[in-house]
């Protein structure tokens, strides 16, 4: 089971009254007792295989780091990133 931290706006808008995840699991909508309705993209998802580390840093952006060579490359996609995995 993976754990995901809710966006701060969901937890700081009073008591959380409603929460709904998108079908792809990468976006969340929440509503709080303080009258705030928020839509947020899941950022910070990380895949790591010991050599490479990939992190979602924007809805359509992934940063891939080569841990051995200490290099980094930013990948920008036309569509939002909905899944992230490293294969060997």
VENUR-V583567 format. One record per helix or strand of 3 or more residues. SS is the DSSP state (A for helix, B for strand). FROM is the first residue (numbers start at 1). LEN is the number of residues. If there is no record, write none. Layout:
SS/FROM/LEN, SS/FROM/LEN
This chain:
A/8/4, B/16/6, B/27/6, B/37/5, B/46/3, B/52/7, B/61/6, B/71/6
